[in-house]
């Protein structure tokens, strides 16, 4: 089973440094402002290159990747890092984090679940293998297009949510983020 989320379905909101676009939240009844989500996928864009503080999110694992621009992160009392395009920075939401630069980023947030985020350039026929017995898999098309399982066409800015751990893809060329979310085993 698949769900495809198109760019015109994103939920946009303002934050102190720019605009955040929520592409997907799990479970569907969750609300980011209540912080009752298990997983959230979003894209944010800064307005200016000025220094701004990330929202403090204790208990949330954060994954952030630079889609374009100049992204500098300062994790107070930890380290500073320049995040180059498509590199993925993993950190705790409880950290006091500042960013500097004008950029657009891709975000995965996890709370009380396990998961991961990956970047890959694809050509030809490829199978992406993810964690078995997952809750959900996702693939976001950054650039290019793909055909999934020989039937589902995804183009730039499409997000696909699936419940299978293998994604069979055909493409001439595409840049993608993909990953999984899995409830902890009891």
C-alpha positions in Angstrom: 0.0 0.0 0.0 1.3 3.5 -0.9 0.4 7.0 -0.1 1.8 9.8 -2.4 2.1 13.3 -1.0 2.4 16.0 -3.6 3.9 19.5 -3.0 0.5 21.2 -3.1 -0.6 19.0 -0.1 2.2 20.2 2.2 1.2 22.1 5.3 3.2 25.4 5.6 3.8 27.4 8.8 6.0 30.3 9.8 8.8 30.0 12.3 11.3 32.6 13.6 13.8 32.0 10.9 11.6 31.3 7.8 9.0 28.8 6.6 8.5 25.1 7.5 6.6 22.7 5.3 5.2 19.6 6.9 5.1 16.8 4.3 4.0 14.0 6.6 3.3 13.3 10.3 2.7 9.9 12.0 0.3 8.9 13.3 -2.1 10.9 11.2 -4.0 12.1 14.3 -0.7 13.7 15.6 -0.1 17.4 15.8 3.4 19.0 15.7 2.4 21.8 18.1 1.2 19.2 20.7 4.5 17.2 20.2 2.4 14.0 20.2 3.9 12.6 16.9 6.1 9.5 16.5 7.6 10.7 13.2 7.5 13.9 11.2 9.0 14.7 7.8 9.4 18.4 6.8 11.3 20.8 4.6 12.3 24.2 6.0 13.7 27.3 4.4 15.5 30.2 6.1 14.7 33.8 5.0 18.1 35.3 5.8 21.6 34.2 6.6 21.2 35.4 10.2 21.8 33.2 13.3 18.6 31.5 14.7 17.9 29.0 17.4 16.2 25.6 16.6 13.1 24.7 18.5 14.0 22.8 21.7 12.6 19.3 21.3 13.6 17.1 24.2 13.1 13.4 23.6 13.2 13.8 19.8 15.9 12.4 17.5 16.6 14.8 14.7 17.9 14.2 11.2 18.6 17.2 9.0 20.1 17.5 5.5 21.0 20.5 3.5 19.0 20.6 0.2 20.6 23.8 -1.0 22.5 26.8 0.4 25.0 27.4 3.2 24.1 25.6 6.4 26.2 26.1 9.6 25.0 24.3 12.8 26.2 25.1 16.3 25.3 22.4 18.8 26.1 24.3 22.1 28.5 22.3 24.4 28.9 19.7 21.6 30.4 20.8 18.3 29.9 23.1 15.3 29.5 21.7 11.7 29.0 22.9 8.2 26.4 20.7 6.6 27.1 20.3 2.8 24.4 19.5 0.3 22.8 16.1 0.9 25.0 15.3 4.0 22.8 14.2 6.9 23.4 15.5 10.4 21.9 13.5 13.3 21.5 15.1 16.7 19.3 15.2 19.8 16.3 17.7 19.9 17.3 18.5 23.5 20.5 20.1 22.4 20.6 23.8 22.2 21.2 24.3 18.4 21.7 27.4 16.4 21.9 27.7 12.6 23.5 30.3 10.4 23.1 30.6 6.7 20.5 30.9 4.0 19.4 27.4 3.1 16.6 24.9 2.4 16.7 21.6 4.4 15.0 18.2 4.7 14.1 17.0 8.2 13.1 13.8 9.9 12.1 13.8 13.5 11.5 10.7 15.6 10.0 10.3 19.0 9.7 7.0 20.8 10.4 5.0 17.6 13.5 4.0 15.7 14.4 4.9 12.1 16.9 6.5 9.8 17.4 8.8 6.9 19.6 8.2 3.8 20.5 10.0 0.6 21.3 8.3 -2.7 21.8 9.1 -6.4 20.0 6.5 -8.4 20.4 5.3 -12.0 19.0 2.2 -13.7 17.2 -0.6 -11.8 17.8 -0.7 -8.0 16.2 -2.1 -4.9 16.4 -0.2 -1.7 16.4 -2.5 1.3 15.2 -1.1 4.6 14.6 -2.4 8.1 12.3 -5.5 8.1 9.0 -5.4 10.0 9.0 -1.6 9.7 6.1 0.6 10.5 6.6 2.7 7.4 9.1 3.4 4.6 9.5 6.7 2.8 11.2 8.1 -0.3 11.3 11.8 -1.3 12.3 12.7 -4.8 14.7 15.6 -4.7 15.5 15.7 -8.4 14.6 13.5 -11.4 11.8 10.9 -11.4 11.4 7.2 -10.6 9.0 4.3 -11.2 8.4 2.3 -8.1 7.4 -1.4 -8.4 6.9 -1.0 -12.1 3.7 1.1 -11.6 4.0 4.1 -9.4 5.6 7.2 -11.0 7.2 9.7 -8.6 8.5 13.1 -9.7 10.6 15.9 -8.0 9.0 17.0 -4.7 6.9 13.9 -4.3 7.0 11.9 -1.0 5.9 8.3 -1.0 4.9 6.5 2.2 4.9 2.7 2.0 4.5 -0.2 4.4 7.0 -2.6 2.7 10.8 -2.8 3.4 11.8 -3.3 -0.2 11.4 -0.5 -2.8 12.1 -1.6 -6.4 13.0 1.4 -8.5 13.6 2.2 -12.2 15.1 5.5 -13.2 17.3 7.2 -15.7 18.5 9.5 -12.9 17.2 10.7 -9.5 18.4 12.1 -6.2 16.4 10.8 -3.3 16.1 10.8 0.5 14.7 7.6 1.8 14.3 5.9 5.2 12.1 4.1 7.6 10.3 4.3 10.9 9.8 1.3 13.1 7.9 1.0 16.4 10.2 -0.5 19.1 9.6 -4.2 19.7 7.9 -4.9 22.9 
